[in-house]
């Protein structure tokens, strides 16, 4: 089925109904989300994908139940750009090139090409936009590693070293090596782990944010303090997820400005070893380590 017009889109959305299927119960970002699959292969993929975010309380009632039905669906690219995230009849439209559905307050229904890993991954990531808005947070393209009970965000584009930093951090807890939800709290900001990692399955924890470190691979290791409006822009450039998060949530810019003005931000120049933790320890915790230094712009 090819969906190329808004009339075809709205007609299909009106036909998708909940059904009985295999259920993966998850808890993530303060919400209990149940994923109901129509086919066994998609169920197995979903169970593995959310392996670190499974809800141990099998009797608990979900905040959101998403019914994922199988079907050969192809959505026009322009429709995806123009209608994904738009509300129709009180429900938020959910579109990817091979997925079509909508999400209400408590129930969502989706038709998707069954058993395709890339298509399912795109769907799961798209749902993150809805959960982000519910949490009034922002998802940043970053690794999050816990050190001395604080989370340090390592930010950068693909290839900057986010996964490398995780590997070099040894046994330290990693919340994600790709995408971290940031929410405001009474004492600052909290970092929430996610299953959307490049290589790491994620950890289902939320930890206080201590600092934002923009990655710069170098031949020496040091921290360079960042200040001013440039920091707001650099944080905003790392907003992660689909277009609807950026396009429709005015909360994003406000959060970027608050993070930039209250959370210590640095360029982290680093060699391909774990010595950057010495620099972090000295800057944030006063560690008297001669091997590392902190430069301020």
VOBA-1610 file (N, C-alpha, C; in pm, whole numbers, padded with zeros to 5 digits, always signed):
BEGIN
Unk+00084-00118+00000Unk+00000+00000+00000Unk+00088+00124+00000Unk+00069+00209-00101Unk+00146+00333-00111Unk+00058+00450-00066Unk+00107+00526+00032Unk+00035+00643+00084Unk+00104+00767+00029Unk+00037+00837-00063Unk+00101+00950-00129Unk+00023+01080-00115Unk-00100+01075-00061Unk-00178+01197-00042Unk-00231+01201+00101Unk-00266+01320+00147Unk-00319+01333+00282Unk-00453+01262+00296Unk-00532+01257+00186Unk-00660+01187+00191Unk-00639+01038+00215Unk-00541+00978+00146Unk-00510+00837+00168Unk-00458+00814+00309Unk-00379+00908+00358Unk-00324+00899+00492Unk-00436+00899+00596Unk-00525+00996+00588Unk-00632+01006+00688Unk-00727+00888+00679Unk-00749+00837+00558Unk-00836+00719+00542Unk-00775+00598+00612Unk-00644+00577+00593Unk-00578+00463+00656Unk-00577+00478+00808Unk-00551+00598+00855Unk-00547+00620+01000Unk-00681+00585+01065Unk-00790+00607+00992Unk-00922+00577+01045Unk-00953+00429+01051Unk-00873+00349+00981Unk-00900+00205+00973Unk-00816+00122+01072Unk-00707+00181+01124Unk-00618+00104+01210Unk-00680+00092+01349Unk-00695-00032+01398Unk-00760-00058+01525Unk-00669-00140+01617Unk-00689-00131+01750Unk-00618-00219+01843Unk-00652-00365+01817Unk-00566-00455+01862Unk-00584-00598+01838Unk-00516-00676+01950Unk-00541-00804+01955Unk-00473-00893+02049Unk-00341-00938+01988Unk-00233-00931+02065Unk-00103-00973+02014Unk-00006-00995+02127Unk+00120-01020+02092Unk+00224-01041+02193Unk+00272-00906+02244Unk+00290-00897+02376Unk+00312-00768+02441Unk+00451-00760+02503Unk+00522-00651+02475Unk+00648-00619+02541Unk+00621-00500+02633Unk+00634-00522+02764Unk+00605-00418+02862Unk+00736-00348+02899Unk+00739-00216+02883Unk+00861-00140+02911Unk+00832-00028+03009Unk+00937+00020+03072Unk+00929+00142+03154Unk+01047+00229+03117Unk+01018+00351+03073Unk+01123+00438+03022Unk+01080+00583+03034Unk+01172+00667+03081Unk+01148+00811+03088Unk+01021+00842+03167Unk+01002+00773+03280Unk+00890+00802+03366Unk+00756+00751+03316Unk+00756+00669+03210Unk+00632+00619+03153Unk+00638+00467+03136Unk+00524+00404+03157Unk+00509+00261+03128Unk+00447+00249+02989Unk+00523+00192+02897Unk+00478+00181+02759Unk+00472+00033+02720Unk+00355-00012+02675Unk+00339-00148+02626Unk+00339-00146+02474Unk+00420-00235+02414Unk+00422-00251+02269Unk+00356-00385+02236Unk+00250-00382+02157Unk+00176-00503+02121Unk+00204-00533+01974Unk+00258-00652+01948Unk+00300-00689+01812Unk+00209-00794+01753Unk+00185-00783+01623Unk+00099-00878+01554Unk+00174-01001+01507Unk+00307-00993+01489Unk+00384-01106+01440Unk+00498-01139+01536Unk+00539-01265+01534Unk+00640-01315+01629Unk+00776-01251+01610Unk+00818-01232+01484Unk+00951-01179+01459Unk+00965-01037+01510Unk+00865-00954+01485Unk+00870-00816+01535Unk+00869-00814+01687Unk+00791-00904+01747Unk+00788-00915+01893Unk+00926-00948+01948Unk+00994-01046+01888Unk+01127-01084+01934Unk+01226-00969+01919Unk+01216-00896+01808Unk+01304-00780+01788Unk+01276-00672+01891Unk+01149-00647+01920Unk+01113-00547+02020Unk+01160-00585+02159Unk+01147-00714+02192Unk+01190-00762+02323Unk+01341-00742+02340Unk+01417-00772+02235Unk+01562-00755+02242Unk+01600-00608+02245Unk+01532-00526+02166Unk+01565-00384+02157Unk+01550-00315+02293Unk+01443-00349+02366Unk+01414-00286+02494Unk+01459-00373+02612Unk+01559-00457+02591Unk+01600-00555+02692Unk+01638-00492+02825Unk+01694-00372+02823Unk+01735-00305+02947Unk+01626-00214+03003Unk+01510-00212+02937Unk+01402-00121+02977Unk+01270-00195+02997Unk+01279-00326+03023Unk+01158-00406+03043Unk+01095-00374+03178Unk+00965-00372+03183Unk+00891-00345+03306Unk+00873-00477+03381Unk+00932-00490+03499Unk+00922-00617+03572Unk+00783-00642+03629Unk+00700-00537+03639Unk+00565-00551+03693Unk+00469-00583+03579Unk+00449-00711+03554Unk+00368-00754+03440Unk+00220-00721+03456Unk+00177-00690+03578Unk+00036-00660+03603Unk+00006-00510+03599Unk+00110-00428+03589Unk+00089-00283+03595Unk+00018-00234+03468Unk-00058-00127+03486Unk-00129-00067+03373Unk-00039+00033+03303Unk-00037+00026+03172Unk+00052+00112+03093Unk-00003+00254+03083Unk+00089+00353+03077Unk+00050+00489+03044Unk+00015+00501+02896Unk+00085+00422+02815Unk+00063+00424+02671Unk+00077+00282+02616Unk-00021+00240+02538Unk-00015+00109+02470Unk-00011+00134+02320Unk+00092+00082+02256Unk+00110+00101+02113Unk+00090-00033+02041Unk-00009-00039+01954Unk-00040-00159+01877Unk+00030-00150+01742Unk+00120-00247+01716Unk+00203-00244+01595Unk+00160-00359+01505Unk+00081-00327+01404Unk+00028-00427+01311Unk+00120-00437+01189Unk+00115-00550+01123Unk+00198-00572+01005Unk+00125-00540+00876Unk+00196-00484+00781Unk+00138-00454+00651Unk+00242-00392+00560Unk+00226-00413+00431Unk+00320-00355+00334Unk+00277-00211+00306Unk+00337-00119+00377Unk+00301+00021+00364Unk+00423+00103+00325Unk+00403+00197+00235Unk+00509+00288+00192Unk+00452+00429+00193Unk+00519+00518+00265Unk+00469+00655+00282Unk+00556+00752+00203Unk+00491+00839+00127Unk+00561+00940+00049Unk+00648+01028+00141Unk+00770+01057+00095Unk+00865+01133+00177Unk+00811+01270+00214Unk+00744+01336+00121Unk+00692+01469+00149Unk+00583+01464+00256Unk+00501+01357+00254Unk+00401+01341+00358Unk+00467+01325+00495Unk+00574+01247+00499Unk+00647+01230+00626Unk+00694+01363+00681Unk+00748+01446+00594Unk+00801+01576+00637Unk+00690+01670+00681Unk+00574+01666+00611Unk+00470+01764+00636Unk+00370+01724+00744Unk+00354+01592+00768Unk+00247+01549+00857Unk+00294+01473+00980Unk+00417+01427+00983Unk+00466+01359+01102Unk+00469+01455+01220Unk+00404+01418+01330Unk+00399+01505+01447Unk+00278+01597+01451Unk+00207+01611+01338Unk+00086+01693+01334Unk-00028+01619+01405Unk-00115+01692+01473Unk-00230+01629+01537Unk-00349+01623+01441Unk-00413+01506+01440Unk-00531+01484+01357Unk-00636+01414+01443Unk-00751+01480+01460Unk-00859+01426+01542Unk-00810+01391+01682Unk-00726+01479+01738Unk-00679+01463+01874Unk-00566+01364+01893Unk-00514+01310+01784Unk-00404+01213+01793Unk-00285+01262+01711Unk-00166+01232+01760Unk-00043+01275+01694Unk-00004+01176+01585Unk+00011+01224+01463Unk+00043+01136+01351Unk+00188+01090+01361Unk+00209+00960+01335Unk+00341+00898+01342Unk+00374+00841+01205Unk+00472+00898+01137Unk+00507+00855+01002Unk+00657+00835+00986Unk+00692+00725+00920Unk+00826+00705+00865Unk+00803+00649+00724Unk+00906+00634+00641Unk+00883+00585+00505Unk+00810+00451+00497Unk+00820+00366+00601Unk+00754+00236+00596Unk+00667+00211+00719Unk+00610+00320+00772Unk+00529+00311+00893Unk+00425+00422+00891Unk+00302+00389+00932Unk+00195+00487+00935Unk+00107+00459+01056Unk+00083+00561+01138Unk-00002+00541+01254Unk-00027+00671+01326Unk-00082+00660+01446Unk-00109+00779+01526Unk-00109+00739+01674Unk-00084+00839+01760Unk-00075+00817+01904Unk-00166+00915+01976Unk-00254+00860+02061Unk-00338+00942+02147Unk-00277+00951+02286Unk-00358+00992+02382Unk-00309+01008+02518Unk-00266+00875+02578Unk-00343+00770+02553Unk-00316+00640+02615Unk-00296+00525+02516Unk-00338+00545+02391Unk-00333+00437+02292Unk-00278+00488+02160Unk-00194+00406+02097Unk-00144+00434+01964Unk-00162+00313+01875Unk-00183+00335+01746Unk-00197+00225+01650Unk-00110+00254+01529Unk-00039+00151+01484Unk+00058+00168+01376Unk+00052+00049+01281Unk+00069+00076+01152Unk+00092-00028+01052Unk+00235-00014+01005Unk+00307-00127+01002Unk+00450-00123+00971Unk+00488-00250+00895Unk+00588-00240+00809Unk+00640-00360+00741Unk+00692-00455+00848Unk+00637-00575+00861Unk+00671-00663+00973Unk+00810-00725+00962Unk+00875-00741+01079Unk+00999-00817+01085Unk+01119-00750+01023Unk+01111-00619+00995Unk+01224-00549+00935Unk+01293-00467+01043Unk+01418-00497+01072Unk+01488-00435+01184Unk+01503-00285+01168Unk+01541-00240+01048Unk+01561-00096+01028Unk+01430-00019+01042Unk+01321-00079+00992Unk+01191-00013+01000Unk+01144-00005+01145Unk+01163-00113+01222Unk+01125-00112+01362Unk+01208-00011+01442Unk+01337-00006+01413Unk+01424+00090+01482Unk+01378+00232+01455Unk+01343+00262+01329Unk+01293+00396+01295Unk+01164+00426+01370Unk+01077+00326+01384Unk+00953+00345+01458Unk+00980+00375+01605Unk+01065+00293+01668Unk+01094+00312+01810Unk+01155+00450+01836Unk+01242+00494+01745Unk+01303+00626+01762Unk+01201+00737+01742Unk+01106+00716+01651Unk+01003+00818+01630Unk+00915+00834+01752Unk+00887+00723+01819Unk+00803+00728+01939Unk+00872+00810+02048Unk+01005+00815+02046Unk+01077+00892+02148Unk+01035+01039+02146Unk+00995+01090+02028Unk+00953+01230+02019Unk+00828+01254+02104Unk+00734+01159+02099Unk+00612+01171+02176Unk+00642+01167+02326Unk+00728+01075+02368Unk+00763+01063+02510Unk+00840+01186+02556Unk+00924+01241+02469Unk+01000+01362+02504Unk+00906+01477+02536Unk+00804+01495+02455Unk+00709+01603+02480Unk+00631+01579+02609Unk+00598+01454+02636Unk+00526+01424+02760Unk+00611+01461+02882Unk+00742+01443+02869Unk+00833+01472+02979Unk+00877+01619+02980Unk+00836+01695+02880Unk+00879+01835+02864Unk+01031+01846+02871Unk+01095+01753+02800Unk+01240+01749+02800Unk+01297+01772+02661Unk+01422+01737+02648Unk+01492+01749+02521Unk+01590+01631+02511Unk+01600+01573+02391Unk+01693+01462+02370Unk+01814+01515+02294Unk+01932+01492+02352Unk+02055+01540+02290Unk+02135+01425+02234Unk+02197+01450+02119Unk+02283+01352+02052Unk+02413+01344+02133Unk+02419+01248+02223Unk+02529+01247+02319Unk+02543+01110+02384Unk+02662+01088+02440Unk+02683+00977+02532Unk+02668+01031+02673Unk+02616+00948+02762Unk+02605+00987+02901Unk+02672+00883+02989Unk+02774+00924+03064Unk+02849+00833+03150Unk+02843+00885+03294Unk+02820+00794+03389Unk+02806+00831+03530Unk+02941+00818+03600Unk+02983+00928+03664Unk+03109+00932+03737Unk+03085+01003+03868Unk+03116+00937+03979Unk+03093+00993+04113Unk+02949+01040+04129Unk+02855+00955+04085Unk+02711+00976+04100Unk+02659+01096+04021Unk+02735+01145+03926Unk+02691+01253+03839Unk+02704+01206+03694Unk+02617+01263+03608Unk+02624+01228+03466Unk+02700+01334+03389Unk+02793+01290+03308Unk+02865+01378+03217Unk+02822+01346+03075Unk+02780+01452+03004Unk+02737+01435+02866Unk+02854+01464+02773Unk+02874+01373+02678Unk+02976+01389+02575Unk+02902+01409+02443Unk+02913+01529+02387Unk+02832+01567+02273Unk+02916+01578+02146Unk+02851+01549+02034Unk+02920+01563+01906Unk+02847+01490+01796Unk+02882+01523+01673Unk+02823+01455+01559Unk+02875+01312+01550Unk+02815+01235+01460Unk+02861+01098+01438Unk+03009+01099+01399Unk+03086+01014+01464Unk+03229+01007+01436Unk+03314+01093+01527Unk+03252+01171+01616Unk+03329+01260+01703Unk+03393+01185+01819Unk+03341+01067+01851Unk+03402+00989+01959Unk+03310+00954+02074Unk+03179+00968+02057Unk+03086+00938+02167Unk+03095+00791+02210Unk+03094+00701+02114Unk+03106+00558+02147Unk+03247+00525+02196Unk+03346+00595+02143Unk+03485+00573+02187Unk+03501+00610+02334Unk+03441+00722+02375Unk+03448+00764+02515Unk+03386+00658+02605Unk+03275+00601+02563Unk+03210+00495+02641Unk+03304+00376+02657Unk+03366+00335+02548Unk+03457+00220+02554Unk+03577+00248+02644Unk+03626+00372+02641Unk+03741+00409+02722Unk+03705+00428+02869Unk+03575+00430+02900Unk+03532+00454+03037Unk+03518+00326+03119Unk+03552+00215+03060Unk+03560+00090+03133Unk+03432+00050+03202Unk+03437+00033+03334Unk+03324-00018+03410Unk+03226+00089+03455Unk+03251+00216+03421Unk+03157+00321+03458Unk+03022+00299+03390Unk+02915+00336+03458Unk+02780+00316+03404Unk+02757+00409+03285Unk+02710+00353+03176Unk+02675+00430+03056Unk+02523+00434+03043Unk+02467+00554+03035Unk+02322+00568+03015Unk+02284+00543+02870Unk+02370+00588+02778Unk+02352+00565+02635Unk+02477+00615+02564Unk+02505+00560+02447Unk+02617+00612+02368Unk+02568+00689+02246Unk+02439+00730+02250Unk+02382+00796+02132Unk+02283+00907+02165Unk+02191+00882+02259Unk+02082+00978+02284Unk+02044+00978+02431Unk+02043+01097+02491Unk+02010+01115+02632Unk+01895+01215+02645Unk+01792+01178+02721Unk+01685+01272+02752Unk+01728+01360+02868Unk+01709+01492+02854Unk+01740+01589+02960Unk+01609+01652+03006Unk+01585+01646+03136Unk+01467+01712+03192Unk+01510+01805+03305Unk+01430+01908+03327Unk+01457+02002+03434Unk+01410+01946+03566Unk+01485+01971+03673Unk+01447+01927+03807Unk+01461+02044+03904Unk+01426+02022+04030Unk+01434+02128+04129Unk+01577+02176+04149Unk+01673+02084+04133Unk+01813+02118+04160Unk+01899+02132+04034Unk+01836+02134+03918Unk+01913+02144+03795Unk+01851+02063+03684Unk+01927+01965+03634Unk+01880+01883+03524Unk+01910+01736+03551Unk+01824+01648+03495Unk+01844+01505+03507Unk+01869+01447+03368Unk+01955+01345+03364Unk+01986+01273+03241Unk+01923+01135+03248Unk+01848+01098+03145Unk+01777+00971+03141Unk+01838+00882+03031Unk+01868+00757+03067Unk+01922+00664+02969Unk+01818+00626+02864Unk+01867+00576+02750Unk+01777+00537+02642Unk+01827+00410+02575Unk+01738+00338+02504Unk+01778+00218+02430Unk+01822+00249+02288Unk+01838+00377+02254Unk+01862+00417+02116Unk+02010+00422+02080Unk+02091+00343+02149Unk+02235+00352+02132Unk+02287+00299+02000Unk+02407+00345+01966Unk+02476+00295+01847Unk+02531+00155+01871Unk+02594+00135+01987Unk+02653+00005+02021Unk+02615-00042+02161Unk+02572+00050+02245Unk+02540+00018+02385Unk+02388+00006+02402Unk+02339-00094+02478Unk+02193-00113+02492Unk+02125-00012+02582Unk+02203+00071+02653Unk+02146+00172+02740Unk+02123+00120+02881Unk+02105+00213+02975Unk+02080+00180+03114Unk+01959+00260+03161Unk+01866+00193+03227Unk+01740+00255+03266Unk+01755+00326+03400Unk+01827+00439+03398Unk+01849+00521+03516Unk+01833+00667+03478Unk+01808+00752+03579Unk+01819+00895+03558Unk+01910+00952+03665Unk+02003+01039+03624Unk+02112+01086+03708Unk+02128+01236+03689Unk+02169+01306+03794Unk+02189+01451+03787Unk+02298+01486+03686Unk+02271+01586+03604Unk+02368+01633+03504Unk+02473+01721+03569Unk+02602+01687+03546Unk+02712+01766+03603Unk+02775+01859+03500Unk+02790+01814+03376Unk+02858+01897+03276Unk+02836+01846+03135Unk+02851+01938+03039Unk+02841+01907+02896Unk+02980+01923+02834Unk+03026+01818+02769Unk+03161+01815+02713Unk+03153+01789+02563Unk+03191+01890+02483Unk+03189+01877+02338Unk+03322+01816+02293Unk+03313+01707+02219Unk+03430+01625+02191Unk+03517+01682+02079Unk+03648+01688+02109Unk+03748+01731+02011Unk+03864+01632+02019Unk+03877+01543+01924Unk+03990+01451+01925Unk+04119+01528+01899Unk+04221+01503+01982Unk+04341+01585+01980Unk+04461+01499+02018Unk+04580+01561+02020Unk+04701+01490+02059Unk+04735+01513+02206Unk+04653+01591+02274Unk+04667+01610+02418Unk+04529+01624+02479Unk+04522+01614+02610Unk+04393+01613+02680Unk+04380+01732+02773Unk+04274+01811+02752Unk+04246+01924+02841Unk+04103+01972+02817Unk+04051+02047+02914Unk+03918+02105+02905Unk+03928+02254+02876Unk+03844+02300+02786Unk+03841+02441+02746Unk+03702+02496+02777Unk+03693+02588+02874Unk+03563+02639+02920Unk+03494+02717+02810Unk+03362+02696+02799Unk+03280+02765+02700Unk+03179+02854+02771Unk+03155+02971+02716Unk+03056+03064+02771Unk+02986+03135+02656Unk+02876+03200+02689Unk+02809+03287+02593Unk+02706+03218+02507Unk+02652+03297+02412Unk+02544+03249+02327Unk+02586+03135+02235Unk+02715+03124+02205Unk+02762+03016+02120Unk+02727+02880+02180Unk+02729+02872+02313Unk+02699+02746+02380Unk+02555+02704+02354Unk+02462+02801+02356Unk+02322+02772+02328Unk+02308+02709+02190Unk+02373+02769+02092Unk+02367+02718+01955Unk+02427+02579+01945Unk+02537+02556+02012Unk+02603+02426+02002Unk+02520+02317+02068Unk+02452+02351+02177Unk+02362+02253+02238Unk+02243+02226+02147Unk+02186+02334+02091Unk+02070+02318+02002Unk+02105+02234+01880Unk+02227+02244+01833Unk+02269+02166+01716Unk+02274+02016+01745Unk+02275+01981+01873Unk+02281+01840+01910Unk+02144+01783+01947Unk+02036+01856+01919Unk+01903+01800+01941Unk+01889+01676+01854Unk+01846+01568+01918Unk+01839+01437+01852Unk+01694+01398+01830Unk+01670+01314+01736Unk+01541+01253+01707Unk+01485+01312+01580Unk+01355+01288+01556Unk+01297+01323+01427Unk+01263+01472+01420Unk+01218+01513+01301Unk+01192+01655+01276Unk+01084+01712+01366Unk+00989+01628+01409Unk+00877+01683+01487Unk+00922+01738+01620Unk+01030+01683+01677Unk+01080+01735+01805Unk+01126+01878+01787Unk+01201+01902+01680Unk+01256+02036+01656Unk+01146+02132+01612Unk+01056+02082+01528Unk+00962+02172+01462Unk+00850+02219+01554Unk+00802+02131+01642Unk+00678+02162+01710Unk+00690+02185+01860Unk+00808+02178+01917Unk+00820+02194+02061Unk+00895+02322+02094Unk+00823+02429+02129Unk+00890+02556+02162Unk+00970+02548+02292Unk+00953+02438+02366Unk+01025+02420+02491Unk+01175+02399+02468Unk+01212+02357+02346Unk+01351+02321+02318Unk+01449+02436+02339Unk+01419+02551+02279Unk+01511+02664+02287Unk+01527+02709+02432Unk+01416+02711+02506Unk+01421+02751+02646Unk+01512+02658+02725Unk+01500+02527+02703Unk+01585+02432+02775Unk+01731+02447+02735Unk+01758+02468+02606Unk+01896+02488+02562Unk+01958+02609+02632Unk+01881+02717+02644Unk+01932+02838+02708Unk+01958+02814+02857Unk+01868+02741+02922Unk+01886+02714+03065Unk+02006+02624+03089Unk+02023+02523+03006Unk+02139+02434+03020Unk+02267+02513+03002Unk+02271+02596+02896Unk+02392+02673+02866Unk+02428+02770+02978Unk+02328+02822+03048Unk+02354+02924+03150Unk+02379+02867+03289Unk+02341+02741+03312Unk+02354+02685+03447Unk+02443+02562+03458Unk+02469+02496+03347Unk+02551+02374+03349Unk+02688+02405+03292Unk+02797+02370+03359Unk+02931+02393+03304Unk+02948+02322+03170Unk+02996+02396+03069Unk+03013+02342+02934Unk+03158+02363+02889Unk+03213+02263+02823Unk+03354+02267+02782Unk+03371+02203+02645Unk+03474+02247+02574Unk+03534+02163+02470Unk+03626+02066+02541Unk+03609+01937+02514Unk+03699+01839+02574Unk+03793+01785+02467Unk+03915+01837+02468Unk+04020+01784+02380Unk+04071+01655+02445Unk+04078+01548+02365Unk+04118+01423+02428Unk+04196+01333+02332Unk+04288+01262+02393Unk+04361+01157+02323Unk+04281+01028+02333Unk+04320+00927+02258Unk+04246+00801+02258Unk+04289+00713+02375Unk+04270+00766+02495Unk+04291+00690+02618Unk+04198+00749+02724Unk+04201+00693+02845Unk+04106+00738+02946Unk+04155+00854+03031Unk+04258+00924+02989Unk+04312+01034+03070Unk+04215+01151+03082Unk+04112+01156+02995Unk+04017+01267+03005Unk+03942+01261+03139Unk+03931+01144+03200Unk+03866+01137+03331Unk+03950+01205+03440Unk+04081+01209+03421Unk+04166+01284+03514Unk+04137+01433+03503Unk+04120+01480+03380Unk+04089+01622+03360Unk+03952+01656+03416Unk+03856+01568+03395Unk+03721+01591+03449Unk+03723+01590+03602Unk+03795+01494+03659Unk+03801+01485+03804Unk+03862+01612+03866Unk+03965+01662+03802Unk+04029+01784+03853Unk+03937+01904+03841Unk+03870+01919+03729Unk+03787+02038+03705Unk+03660+02037+03790Unk+03597+01922+03803Unk+03467+01916+03870Unk+03474+01877+04017Unk+03579+01805+04054Unk+03586+01755+04191Unk+03713+01797+04265Unk+03795+01881+04199Unk+03914+01934+04264Unk+04026+01835+04280Unk+04026+01730+04198Unk+04133+01631+04205Unk+04268+01695+04176Unk+04365+01674+04263Unk+04498+01732+04245Unk+04583+01639+04160Unk+04561+01646+04030Unk+04629+01554+03939Unk+04718+01633+03844Unk+04848+01615+03854Unk+04941+01690+03771Unk+04934+01651+03625Unk+04885+01529+03599Unk+04886+01481+03461Unk+04788+01554+03372Unk+04688+01619+03432Unk+04586+01683+03350Unk+04580+01831+03383Unk+04525+01906+03291Unk+04513+02049+03312Unk+04382+02098+03251Unk+04341+02213+03290Unk+04218+02273+03236Unk+04252+02410+03179Unk+04220+02427+03055Unk+04241+02558+02993Unk+04108+02629+02982Unk+04106+02756+03009Unk+03984+02835+02996Unk+04004+02938+02884Unk+03900+02947+02802Unk+03907+03040+02687Unk+03906+03184+02740
//
